[in-house]
Amino acid sequence: MASESESIRRPRRGLLLLEGRAFLELAALLPAYPVLRRAPRGDGHPVLVLPGFLAGDFSTRTLRAFLRDRGYGAHGWQLGRNLGPNPELIGRLVERVRGLRQRYDRKLTLIGWSLGGVYARELARSFPSDVRQVITLASPFRDLSATSVPPLLRRFGGRHRPENDSRRAQLGEPIPVPATAIYSKTDGIAAWQSCMEPPGPLSENIEVESSHLGIGHHPVVLLTIADRLAQAEDAWQPFRPPAGWRWPLVPVPRPQHAGD
């Protein structure tokens, strides 16, 4: 695992210029509205959405509004800005998961954007009986250093990095619940290779054409999330693109390794 992580390079600098697409991806929600309204409705189970580094619940409000419209109990993490983990934050996040589990008396789906996806996977690893599935959005859990975050911000958020090699290796290991990793090869912030699930019967990787900053409200990503959430509990199956649709209008399942 260590040697694999070392081979993952940060995104090319030119890709960072494409992150301005995030505003266009948000604007695309309006013309996409009729299609989004036809997305499958869910069974009302709770969904906890975790924001990326330096972001808060405001960044995930579009995603959560879409999920509520589809019939889910969508919730923000209510922990302010994501500055990286510390003992207090981890404890409060565990309480948030347990509180929603008790409130609904049902397993949660965890959706994590960027660093939030790292949290989601580790919560599922620690509390598999409380988690229905995990969906990560451009989350570099295989190598947290394979990002284009400026050095100053990396130092500011350095506390979110695991302290030893064994802990870093664990982040990329399979988790005991169904896991869907959604990523983009044109991500200007997180190396796409670092965002892919390892092979396993309950894991999958889905490629979309998106920016890092816009992947959480990209119409195609919202439709993909709706498809994943609509599956019956304990009946998870890998994603299959709708018949007749072509890239980039639909996501594409990809092999479960980072060397693609």
N, C-alpha and C positions, 0 to 999 in steps of 0.2 A: 504493500500500500504506500509506503513512504517513497519508493522509487517512482511509482506511478504519479504521485502528487508532484514530485520534483519535476516531472516532464511537462506539467501544465503551465503554460505561459500566460501572462496577463494579456487581456485583449489588445489588439493593435490600437495605437493612439488615434488613428483615423476613425475608428468606430465610435469613439467618444463624441465626435461631431454629430453622429446620427442620433444621439439621445434626444435631440430636439423633436424627434418624431412623437415623443410622448404626448405633446399637445394635439397633434393631428389624430393620434389614436384615441384621445379623449373626445375630440370633436366627431370622430367617426361613429360614436355611440348613437347620435341622432339619426343618421340615415339607416343605421343598423337596427333601430328600435323594433320595426315590424318583425325582423327575424328573431331578435332576442325574446320577443313576446311569445314566440312559438317554441322556445326551449322547454324541455321536459320539466314538469313540476315535481316537487319532491314530497317526502313523507313527513316533513316537519321536524326532523331531528336537528339538534343543535350544531352550529358551525362556529368555531372560534377562529377569527382572522387575526394574524400576527403581522405587524408592520416591519419594514426593513430598517436598516441602520440609519439613525438620525431622524426617522419618520415616526408618526404617531397614528392615532385612529383616523385623523382627517384624511390621510393618504388612502385608506381602505374603504372610505364611506361609499364610493360608487359600487364597488364589489359587493359590499354588504347590503346595499339597497337592492341590487339585482337579486341577490340570494333571498332576501325577504319577499320580494315580488314572486319568486318561484316557490314560496311556501316554507322556507327553512327558518329556523330560529338563529339568525345570524347575529354575531356579537363581536364587538371590538375588544381589545385586550384591557382597556381602561387603565393603562399603566404609564401614560404620558409618552414622552419621546423615547425611542429605543436607543439608548446609549451603550448598549452592550450589557452582558450579564454580570450580576454581582449577587451575593447571597440573598440580599433583601428582595431583589427583583425576582430571582428564581423562586423564592418562597411564595411570593405573591402570585406568580404565574401558576404555580401548582395549586394554590387556593382557588384561583379563577377556574381552572379546569375542574377541580373537584366540586366547586359550587354549581357550575353548569350541569355537571353530571348528576348531582343530587336534585337540582331544580327540574330537570326534564326526565330524570330516571331513564336515560338513554345514553348510549355511547355518543361521543362527539366526533365530528370531522374537524381536523385541524388544517387550516390553510395558512401557509407562511410565505411571505414575500421577502426574497433575499435573505438577510440574517434571520428574519422571522421564521423562515423555513428550517433553519438549523435548530432553532428552539423547538419547532413542531416535531421534528424527527426525534429529538432527544426526549421530549415529553412522551411520545409514543413508545420509545424504548423503555422508559421507566415505568409507564402506566398503561401497558397494552390492553388491560381489561376495561379501560375507560375510553379508548380511542377506536373509532370505527375505521378511519382511513386518514392518510396524510396526503396533502397536495402541496408541492413546493413550486414557487414561481421564481425562476432565476436565482436559486439559492446555491451558493458555492460551498456546499458541505463537504465536498471531497478535498478541497484545498482553500481555506479561508484567505490565504495570501495571494491567490490568483485573481486579483481585482485591480481596477484602475482608480481606486480610492486614493486621493492625494496623500502624500506622506504625513502631512500635518494631521489630517483626519484619522489616518491609520494609528498615529500615536495617541490621539485623543480617545479613540475607541479601542486602543490596544488591549484593554482588559477583557474584551470578548474573545480573545484568542486563547485556545487551550494552552496550558503551561508545559505540557510534555508531549513527546512524540506518540506515546500510547494513546493519550486522550485525543490527539488530532486524528490518529488512525481510526479510532472508534467512530468519529463523526461520519465517515464514509461507509461504514459497515451497514449491511441490510438491517432493517427494523422489522419487528414481528407483526406488523399490520400492513394492509395494502398501501402501497406508496406510488404516487404519480408525480414524476418530475417534469415540469413544463419549462422549456428553455428556448433560447434563441441564439443562433450562431452569429447574429449581428449585434449581440449584446455588447455595449460599449463599456460596461463596468465589471461584470463578472465573466470570467472565461467559461464558455459554454461547457467545456469538458469537465469542469469542476462541479457542474450542476446536474450530473447524470447519475441515476440510481444504478447500483451494481446489479448483476444478474440475480434473478430470483423468481419464484412462482407468483409472488405477490407484489412485484415491482414492474414499472414501465417508465419509458422516457418518451416524451412527446415534443416534437420540434414545432415552433411557430415562428413567424416573421414578425419580430417585435423589438422594441427598445427595452432596456432594463427598467427605466423609470416609468414606462407605460404599460408594462406587461400585466399589471394588476387591474387595468380597466380596458384592455384591448378586447374588442368584440369577439374575436375568434377564441380568445382565452376564456372569456365568460361562457361561451357556448360549450367549450370543452369541459369546464368545471361543472356546468349544469349536467352534462352527460355523465360525468364520473359520480356526482352526488346522487343521481337518480337511481343508481343500482340498489337492489335490495340488500339489506345487511346480511353479511356472511355469504353473499353470492357475487363477489367481485370478479369481473372479467376484464382483460386488457381492452383498451380503446380500439374501436374500429371506425375509420372515417366514413361518413355518410356516402352512399353510392352516388356517383355522378358529379361530386364536387372535386375541385382540383386546387392544388397549391397556388397561391397562398391563402385561399379562402377557407381551407380546412387545415387543421394540424396534422402532422405526420408522425406516426409511431416510428421510433428509431431503435437500433440495437442497444443492448444494455451494457455498453462499455464505453470508456472515454477515449478509446483510440480510433473511433470512427473517422 
